[in-house]
Amino acid sequence: MDGEEREVGPVTFSEDLSTVSFTEGGTLCFQPEALIEHHTNLLLVRSDYLHWFGTYTGTLPGGIELNGAPGVRERHDALW
């Protein structure tokens, strides 16, 4: 912010990963547009990988507004 790097505090993700809330205030909402999905089941090794491309809209800590900022989110569940 204002040319300075700042680290944000802990964040909270919604269960479906559609929102990110910051302890300092502000929330981002994610609108998915494309999905890469991969599933592997080799009995002893299983993996479900979902990677979305889309846009974020909302407010970052410090009052910075985002409107349609490109970004990604992913979920990876694995059993080894």
N, CA, C and O atoms as a GROMACS GRO file, in nm:
protein
  320
    1MET      N    1   0.085  -0.116   0.000
    1MET     CA    2   0.000   0.000   0.000
    1MET      C    3   0.090   0.123   0.000
    1MET      O    4   0.187   0.129   0.075
    2ASP      N    5   0.058   0.219  -0.083
    2ASP     CA    6   0.140   0.340  -0.096
    2ASP      C    7   0.286   0.308  -0.123
    2ASP      O    8   0.376   0.374  -0.070
    3GLY      N    9   0.310   0.206  -0.205
    3GLY     CA   10   0.446   0.168  -0.241
    3GLY      C   11   0.518   0.082  -0.138
    3GLY      O   12   0.634   0.048  -0.158
    4GLU      N   13   0.451   0.047  -0.029
    4GLU     CA   14   0.512  -0.037   0.075
    4GLU      C   15   0.446  -0.174   0.078
    4GLU      O   16   0.325  -0.188   0.062
    5GLU      N   17   0.531  -0.275   0.099
    5GLU     CA   18   0.478  -0.410   0.117
    5GLU      C   19   0.423  -0.422   0.257
    5GLU      O   20   0.480  -0.368   0.352
    6ARG      N   21   0.311  -0.492   0.271
    6ARG     CA   22   0.253  -0.517   0.402
    6ARG      C   23   0.203  -0.660   0.408
    6ARG      O   24   0.138  -0.709   0.315
    7GLU      N   25   0.234  -0.726   0.518
    7GLU     CA   26   0.188  -0.862   0.538
    7GLU      C   27   0.050  -0.858   0.602
    7GLU      O   28   0.027  -0.782   0.696
    8VAL      N   29  -0.042  -0.940   0.552
    8VAL     CA   30  -0.174  -0.948   0.612
    8VAL      C   31  -0.174  -1.052   0.723
    8VAL      O   32  -0.091  -1.143   0.723
    9GLY      N   33  -0.265  -1.037   0.816
    9GLY     CA   34  -0.279  -1.133   0.925
    9GLY      C   35  -0.351  -1.258   0.879
    9GLY      O   36  -0.369  -1.279   0.759
   10PRO      N   37  -0.393  -1.342   0.973
   10PRO     CA   38  -0.463  -1.464   0.939
   10PRO      C   39  -0.591  -1.436   0.858
   10PRO      O   40  -0.656  -1.333   0.875
   11VAL      N   41  -0.624  -1.529   0.772
   11VAL     CA   42  -0.745  -1.519   0.690
   11VAL      C   43  -0.834  -1.639   0.717
   11VAL      O   44  -0.789  -1.742   0.768
   12THR      N   45  -0.960  -1.625   0.683
   12THR     CA   46  -1.057  -1.734   0.695
   12THR      C   47  -1.118  -1.760   0.558
   12THR      O   48  -1.166  -1.668   0.492
   13PHE      N   49  -1.115  -1.887   0.516
   13PHE     CA   50  -1.175  -1.927   0.389
   13PHE      C   51  -1.310  -1.991   0.417
   13PHE      O   52  -1.326  -2.066   0.513
   14SER      N   53  -1.408  -1.960   0.333
   14SER     CA   54  -1.537  -2.029   0.344
   14SER      C   55  -1.516  -2.175   0.303
   14SER      O   56  -1.421  -2.206   0.232
   15GLU      N   57  -1.605  -2.262   0.347
   15GLU     CA   58  -1.593  -2.406   0.319
   15GLU      C   59  -1.585  -2.434   0.168
   15GLU      O   60  -1.510  -2.522   0.126
   16ASP      N   61  -1.661  -2.360   0.088
   16ASP     CA   62  -1.660  -2.382  -0.057
   16ASP      C   63  -1.554  -2.298  -0.128
   16ASP      O   64  -1.548  -2.297  -0.251
   17LEU      N   65  -1.470  -2.228  -0.052
   17LEU     CA   66  -1.360  -2.145  -0.102
   17LEU      C   67  -1.406  -2.025  -0.185
   17LEU      O   68  -1.326  -1.966  -0.258
   18SER      N   69  -1.533  -1.987  -0.174
   18SER     CA   70  -1.583  -1.875  -0.254
   18SER      C   71  -1.550  -1.739  -0.193
   18SER      O   72  -1.555  -1.638  -0.263
   19THR      N   73  -1.516  -1.734  -0.064
   19THR     CA   74  -1.480  -1.607  -0.001
   19THR      C   75  -1.358  -1.623   0.088
   19THR      O   76  -1.330  -1.730   0.142
   20VAL      N   77  -1.285  -1.512   0.101
   20VAL     CA   78  -1.170  -1.502   0.190
   20VAL      C   79  -1.193  -1.379   0.276
   20VAL      O   80  -1.212  -1.269   0.223
   21SER      N   81  -1.191  -1.396   0.409
   21SER     CA   82  -1.211  -1.284   0.501
   21SER      C   83  -1.082  -1.257   0.578
   21SER      O   84  -1.014  -1.350   0.621
   22PHE      N   85  -1.049  -1.130   0.594
   22PHE     CA   86  -0.926  -1.088   0.660
   22PHE      C   87  -0.956  -1.042   0.803
   22PHE      O   88  -1.058  -0.978   0.827
   23THR      N   89  -0.867  -1.075   0.897
   23THR     CA   90  -0.888  -1.033   1.036
   23THR      C   91  -0.883  -0.882   1.050
   23THR      O   92  -0.946  -0.826   1.139
   24GLU      N   93  -0.808  -0.813   0.962
   24GLU     CA   94  -0.798  -0.668   0.966
   24GLU      C   95  -0.919  -0.598   0.904
   24GLU      O   96  -0.930  -0.476   0.907
   25GLY      N   97  -1.010  -0.677   0.848
   25GLY     CA   98  -1.126  -0.623   0.778
   25GLY      C   99  -1.112  -0.644   0.629
   25GLY      O  100  -1.001  -0.644   0.576
   26GLY      N  101  -1.222  -0.661   0.564
   26GLY     CA  102  -1.225  -0.683   0.420
   26GLY      C  103  -1.253  -0.827   0.386
   26GLY      O  104  -1.219  -0.919   0.461
   27THR      N  105  -1.317  -0.845   0.272
   27THR     CA  106  -1.353  -0.978   0.223
   27THR      C  107  -1.341  -0.978   0.071
   27THR      O  108  -1.379  -0.882   0.004
   28LEU      N  109  -1.289  -1.087   0.017
   28LEU     CA  110  -1.284  -1.108  -0.127
   28LEU      C  111  -1.378  -1.222  -0.165
   28LEU      O  112  -1.385  -1.324  -0.096
   29CYS      N  113  -1.451  -1.203  -0.273
   29CYS     CA  114  -1.538  -1.307  -0.328
   29CYS      C  115  -1.479  -1.355  -0.460
   29CYS      O  116  -1.431  -1.274  -0.541
   30PHE      N  117  -1.482  -1.486  -0.482
   30PHE     CA  118  -1.424  -1.546  -0.602
   30PHE      C  119  -1.534  -1.591  -0.696
   30PHE      O  120  -1.628  -1.659  -0.654
   31GLN      N  121  -1.523  -1.554  -0.824
   31GLN     CA  122  -1.616  -1.598  -0.928
   31GLN      C  123  -1.541  -1.689  -1.024
   31GLN      O  124  -1.462  -1.641  -1.105
   32PRO      N  125  -1.564  -1.822  -1.016
   32PRO     CA  126  -1.491  -1.914  -1.104
   32PRO      C  127  -1.534  -1.899  -1.250
   32PRO      O  128  -1.650  -1.872  -1.279
   33GLU      N  129  -1.437  -1.918  -1.340
   33GLU     CA  130  -1.465  -1.909  -1.484
   33GLU      C  131  -1.421  -2.033  -1.560
   33GLU      O  132  -1.478  -2.065  -1.664
   34ALA      N  133  -1.319  -2.105  -1.510
   34ALA     CA  134  -1.271  -2.227  -1.574
   34ALA      C  135  -1.216  -2.319  -1.466
   34ALA      O  136  -1.174  -2.274  -1.360
   35LEU      N  137  -1.217  -2.449  -1.494
   35LEU     CA  138  -1.176  -2.549  -1.396
   35LEU      C  139  -1.086  -2.654  -1.460
   35LEU      O  140  -1.116  -2.706  -1.567
   36ILE      N  141  -0.976  -2.684  -1.392
   36ILE     CA  142  -0.894  -2.801  -1.424
   36ILE      C  143  -0.918  -2.901  -1.311
   36ILE      O  144  -0.906  -2.868  -1.193
   37GLU      N  145  -0.953  -3.024  -1.349
   37GLU     CA  146  -0.990  -3.124  -1.249
   37GLU      C  147  -0.916  -3.254  -1.280
   37GLU      O  148  -0.910  -3.297  -1.395
   38HIS      N  149  -0.861  -3.315  -1.176
   38HIS     CA  150  -0.790  -3.442  -1.195
   38HIS      C  151  -0.819  -3.534  -1.076
   38HIS      O  152  -0.807  -3.493  -0.961
   39HIS      N  153  -0.857  -3.657  -1.106
   39HIS     CA  154  -0.888  -3.755  -1.002
   39HIS      C  155  -0.806  -3.881  -1.027
   39HIS      O  156  -0.800  -3.932  -1.139
   40THR      N  157  -0.742  -3.930  -0.922
   40THR     CA  158  -0.661  -4.052  -0.929
   40THR      C  159  -0.706  -4.145  -0.818
   40THR      O  160  -0.722  -4.103  -0.703
   41ASN      N  161  -0.726  -4.273  -0.851
   41ASN     CA  162  -0.760  -4.372  -0.750
   41ASN      C  163  -0.681  -4.499  -0.781
   41ASN      O  164  -0.719  -4.578  -0.868
   42LEU      N  165  -0.571  -4.517  -0.707
   42LEU     CA  166  -0.487  -4.636  -0.723
   42LEU      C  167  -0.495  -4.724  -0.598
   42LEU      O  168  -0.398  -4.790  -0.562
   43LEU      N  169  -0.610  -4.723  -0.533
   43LEU     CA  170  -0.642  -4.796  -0.411
   43LEU      C  171  -0.564  -4.744  -0.290
   43LEU      O  172  -0.626  -4.691  -0.197
   44LEU      N  173  -0.433  -4.757  -0.288
   44LEU     CA  174  -0.355  -4.708  -0.175
   44LEU      C  175  -0.320  -4.559  -0.188
   44LEU      O  176  -0.286  -4.494  -0.089
   45VAL      N  177  -0.328  -4.508  -0.307
   45VAL     CA  178  -0.301  -4.367  -0.334
   45VAL      C  179  -0.422  -4.309  -0.405
   45VAL      O  180  -0.461  -4.356  -0.512
   46ARG      N  181  -0.480  -4.206  -0.345
   46ARG     CA  182  -0.596  -4.139  -0.406
   46ARG      C  183  -0.574  -3.989  -0.401
   46ARG      O  184  -0.514  -3.936  -0.307
   47SER      N  185  -0.622  -3.923  -0.504
   47SER     CA  186  -0.606  -3.778  -0.510
   47SER      C  187  -0.722  -3.716  -0.587
   47SER      O  188  -0.760  -3.765  -0.694
   48ASP      N  189  -0.776  -3.610  -0.533
   48ASP     CA  190  -0.877  -3.529  -0.602
   48ASP      C  191  -0.823  -3.387  -0.605
   48ASP      O  192  -0.802  -3.326  -0.500
   49TYR      N  193  -0.802  -3.334  -0.724
   49TYR     CA  194  -0.742  -3.203  -0.742
   49TYR      C  195  -0.835  -3.116  -0.826
   49TYR      O  196  -0.873  -3.153  -0.937
   50LEU      N  197  -0.871  -3.001  -0.772
   50LEU     CA  198  -0.955  -2.904  -0.843
   50LEU      C  199  -0.884  -2.770  -0.843
   50LEU      O  200  -0.842  -2.722  -0.737
   51HIS      N  201  -0.869  -2.709  -0.960
   51HIS     CA  202  -0.800  -2.581  -0.973
   51HIS      C  203  -0.886  -2.490  -1.060
   51HIS      O  204  -0.905  -2.515  -1.180
   52TRP      N  205  -0.938  -2.384  -0.998
   52TRP     CA  206  -1.024  -2.290  -1.068
   52TRP      C  207  -0.947  -2.165  -1.108
   52TRP      O  208  -0.861  -2.117  -1.034
   53PHE      N  209  -0.978  -2.112  -1.225
   53PHE     CA  210  -0.933  -1.981  -1.269
   53PHE      C  211  -1.056  -1.891  -1.265
   53PHE      O  212  -1.166  -1.935  -1.300
   54GLY      N  213  -1.040  -1.766  -1.224
   54GLY     CA  214  -1.154  -1.677  -1.218
   54GLY      C  215  -1.113  -1.537  -1.175
   54GLY      O  216  -0.999  -1.494  -1.197
   55THR      N  217  -1.207  -1.466  -1.113
   55THR     CA  218  -1.182  -1.328  -1.072
   55THR      C  219  -1.224  -1.306  -0.927
   55THR      O  220  -1.317  -1.369  -0.877
   56TYR      N  221  -1.152  -1.216  -0.862
   56TYR     CA  222  -1.182  -1.175  -0.725
   56TYR      C  223  -1.239  -1.033  -0.724
   56TYR      O  224  -1.193  -0.946  -0.798
   57THR      N  225  -1.339  -1.012  -0.640
   57THR     CA  226  -1.400  -0.882  -0.621
   57THR      C  227  -1.418  -0.863  -0.471
   57THR      O  228  -1.454  -0.957  -0.400
   58GLY      N  229  -1.395  -0.742  -0.422
   58GLY     CA  230  -1.415  -0.714  -0.280
   58GLY      C  231  -1.313  -0.613  -0.229
   58GLY      O  232  -1.259  -0.533  -0.304
   59THR      N  233  -1.289  -0.620  -0.097
   59THR     CA  234  -1.201  -0.523  -0.033
   59THR      C  235  -1.089  -0.592   0.042
   59THR      O  236  -1.112  -0.685   0.120
   60LEU      N  237  -0.967  -0.547   0.018
   60LEU     CA  238  -0.849  -0.595   0.092
   60LEU      C  239  -0.831  -0.511   0.218
   60LEU      O  240  -0.889  -0.403   0.228
   61PRO      N  241  -0.753  -0.560   0.314
   61PRO     CA  242  -0.722  -0.477   0.431
   61PRO      C  243  -0.663  -0.342   0.386
   61PRO      O  244  -0.587  -0.336   0.289
   62GLY      N  245  -0.698  -0.237   0.455
   62GLY     CA  246  -0.653  -0.104   0.417
   62GLY      C  247  -0.749  -0.034   0.323
   62GLY      O  248  -0.724   0.078   0.279
   63GLY      N  249  -0.862  -0.101   0.290
   63GLY     CA  250  -0.964  -0.040   0.206
   63GLY      C  251  -0.939  -0.046   0.057
   63GLY      O  252  -1.006   0.023  -0.019
   64ILE      N  253  -0.843  -0.127   0.012
   64ILE     CA  254  -0.815  -0.139  -0.131
   64ILE      C  255  -0.926  -0.221  -0.196
   64ILE      O  256  -0.951  -0.335  -0.157
   65GLU      N  257  -0.993  -0.162  -0.296
   65GLU     CA  258  -1.103  -0.228  -0.365
   65GLU      C  259  -1.052  -0.305  -0.486
   65GLU      O  260  -0.970  -0.255  -0.564
   66LEU      N  261  -1.100  -0.428  -0.502
   66LEU     CA  262  -1.073  -0.509  -0.621
   66LEU      C  263  -1.203  -0.528  -0.696
   66LEU      O  264  -1.308  -0.551  -0.635
   67ASN      N  265  -1.196  -0.520  -0.828
   67ASN     CA  266  -1.315  -0.544  -0.910
   67ASN      C  267  -1.274  -0.624  -1.032
   67ASN      O  268  -1.226  -0.569  -1.131
   68GLY      N  269  -1.293  -0.754  -1.025
   68GLY     CA  270  -1.260  -0.841  -1.137
   68GLY      C  271  -1.111  -0.869  -1.150
   68GLY      O  272  -1.061  -0.882  -1.262
   69ALA      N  273  -1.040  -0.879  -1.039
   69ALA     CA  274  -0.896  -0.909  -1.043
   69ALA      C  275  -0.877  -1.057  -1.074
   69ALA      O  276  -0.935  -1.141  -1.006
   70PRO      N  277  -0.797  -1.093  -1.176
   70PRO     CA  278  -0.776  -1.233  -1.210
   70PRO      C  279  -0.704  -1.306  -1.096
   70PRO      O  280  -0.617  -1.250  -1.029
   71GLY      N  281  -0.742  -1.433  -1.077
   71GLY     CA  282  -0.679  -1.512  -0.972
   71GLY      C  283  -0.716  -1.659  -0.983
   71GLY      O  284  -0.785  -1.700  -1.076
   72VAL      N  285  -0.668  -1.737  -0.888
   72VAL     CA  286  -0.692  -1.881  -0.886
   72VAL      C  287  -0.730  -1.925  -0.745
   72VAL      O  288  -0.708  -1.852  -0.648
   73ARG      N  289  -0.784  -2.043  -0.735
   73ARG     CA  290  -0.805  -2.112  -0.607
   73ARG      C  291  -0.798  -2.261  -0.637
   73ARG      O  292  -0.823  -2.304  -0.749
   74GLU      N  293  -0.762  -2.339  -0.535
   74GLU     CA  294  -0.753  -2.483  -0.557
   74GLU      C  295  -0.787  -2.561  -0.431
   74GLU      O  296  -0.775  -2.511  -0.319
   75ARG      N  297  -0.830  -2.683  -0.453
   75ARG     CA  298  -0.856  -2.778  -0.345
   75ARG      C  299  -0.789  -2.908  -0.385
   75ARG      O  300  -0.808  -2.957  -0.496
   76HIS      N  301  -0.710  -2.963  -0.292
   76HIS     CA  302  -0.642  -3.090  -0.319
   76HIS      C  303  -0.659  -3.180  -0.198
   76HIS      O  304  -0.607  -3.151  -0.091
   77ASP      N  305  -0.731  -3.288  -0.216
   77ASP     CA  306  -0.749  -3.390  -0.113
   77ASP      C  307  -0.671  -3.513  -0.157
   77ASP      O  308  -0.690  -3.562  -0.268
   78ALA      N  309  -0.584  -3.562  -0.070
   78ALA     CA  310  -0.499  -3.676  -0.106
   78ALA      C  311  -0.491  -3.775   0.008
   78ALA      O  312  -0.494  -3.738   0.125
   79LEU      N  313  -0.480  -3.902  -0.028
   79LEU     CA  314  -0.457  -4.010   0.067
   79LEU      C  315  -0.337  -4.088   0.015
   79LEU      O  316  -0.341  -4.142  -0.096
   80TRP      N  317  -0.231  -4.095   0.094
   80TRP     CA  318  -0.108  -4.164   0.051
   80TRP      C  319  -0.085  -4.283   0.138
   80TRP      O  320   0.013  -4.355   0.119
   0.00000   0.00000   0.00000
